[in-house]
Amino acid sequence: MPRIGITMGDPAGIGPEVVLKAVAEEEVRKVCVPVIIGDAQLLAHTARTLDLQSGYDIVRKEEPFPDELSEPVIFHLDNICGLIEPGIESGAAGKAAAGYIEAAVELCAAGNIDAIATAPINKRALFLGGYSFPGHTEFLAHLTGAEEYAMAFVAANLRIVLLSTHVPLSRRR
């Protein structure tokens, strides 16, 4: 079964909740082994606060990645520096969210995961954290060295590729 790395998104936003709810779904766990890339402590706190499933095994960044996985795990980065307040944009939250994306690309490049799914990030927090990308698409292109890329959405029989991202059509030439 494919291993899907799921970034936690902005730790001050809805990302941790969305990820925990998605990973708890039987439909998701039937088709992949989720690898949550984020902060185990914040995920545990979110789970307790919202009465969501938790207790996944933890793999720390400095540990060897397991060869065999059959249940979801948390790839714990321990990269939250400072206080993260829910709903408050901050450089600490943006930097942590960027770290999850960077780790996901590294895990994919190393063959530890087969694909990446991303939870929502806060673009302003990302900027406050020292990153100047307008979104995931451009950030992932930078990390992978892709010169040609596009944001795409797939659902049942529908396939959509965006003409522009994060730019009004009136400003696109």
N, C-alpha and C positions, 0 to 999 in steps of 0.2 A: 504494500500500500504506500502511496506517495506521502512523503513528509512535507507538510506545508508550514513554512515559517509565517507566523502572524505577528506583526509588530503591534505593540501596545498603543501606539499613537501618543497623543499629548497626555501626559500623566495628570494634568489638571483638567482635562476635558472628559468627553464621553467614551474615549477609546477603551480604557480598562473595563468598563461595564459592557460595551459592545463585544469585546473579545471574550470575556467570561461567558456571556450569554450564548455566543456563537459556538464556542468549544463545548458547552454543555449539551448542545443539540445532538441527538442520536443520529440524525440525518448527516451531519457533518462528520461525525466520528466513524460512520460506515464507509466513507469514501477517502479518508485521509487520516494521518496521524498528525494532529496539530502540535506545533512547537511554538509556544507563546514566547516572544522575544520582548523582554521588559524587566520590570522590577517586581520580584516575588512578594516583597513586603507590602507594596502598594496594592498589588492584586489581591492579597489576602485581606487587607483592610477593606477594599472595595467589596469583596465577597461577603465579609461579615456585615458590613453596613447595609447591603442590599439583599442579604439572605440568598446569595448565589452559591453554586457549587464551587468548591476550592479543594485544596489538599493535593494538588498535582505535584509530582516529583520535580525536584529542582536540579538543573545542571548549571553550574557556575562557569563563567567565561574561561577561567583558567584551568578548568578540568577537561579531560579528553571527552569529546562528544561520543555518546553511546552508539555502538554499531547497530544494535537492535532496539527498536522502539515499537511498542504496540499500543501504548496509552499516551495521552497528552502529557507534555512536560513544559516547564517554564525554563527558558534560557535566561538566567538571571545576570544582568549586567552590573547591578549595584552602582549605577551612574547618576543617581539623583543627588545633586549637591545643593544643600539648602532646603528651605521649607517650600513645599508645593501646596498651594491652597487651591482647592477645587474651584473652577470657574474664573481663576485669576491668571491672566497672561503673565508669563515671566521668562526670562532668559534661561533660568534653571530648567524649566519645563521644556522649552524649545530645544535646548542642548541635549537633554535626556532623550527626547523624541527622535532627534537626528541620530543619536547613538544607536537606537533600536534599528533604524533603517540601515545604517552602516554595518551593524552586526549581521543583519539579515542577508545583505549582499555578500559579506564575507563567508557566512555559513553556506550560502548557495554556491559560491565559487569553489568552496572546498568540497562540495558534494555531500554535505551533511543534511541539507534540505533540498527538495526538488523544485520548489516554487515559493513565491512570497505573496502574501496578502497583507494589506496595510489597513490599520485603523486610522480614524481621522487625526490629522495634525492641525495645529493652529499656526497659520502662516506668519502672523505677527510674532508669536512666541519663538518660532524658528529663527526669524530675523533677529530678535533680541538675544538669542543664543549664539549669534555669530554666523548664521547661515543665510545666504542671499538667494535662495531658490524659491520661486513662486509656488511650488508644490512638489508632490511626490514624483511626478513624471520627470521633471527637469533634474531633480536630485538623483533619481535612479539612473538617468542617462549619464550624468556626470560621474557617478560612482562606477559605472560599468564601461565608460569610454564610448558609449553609443553616440554616433553622429546623426543617425536618422532614427527617430522614435516618434511615437504617437500614443496618446491616451486612448484606450479602447474599453468598451463595455460589452459584455456577452451575457445574454439571458435567453434560454430556450432557443428559438429560431432567430433571434435578433442579434445583430452584430453592428456596433456603432463605433466609428473612429472620429474623434473630434477634429475639426478643421483648425481650431485655435484653442489655446488653454489659458485661462486667467487673463485674457485680453479681449476687450470688447471688439466686435467685428468692425465697428466704425474706426478703430485705431489700427486695424490690420491692413497692410498693403502688400 
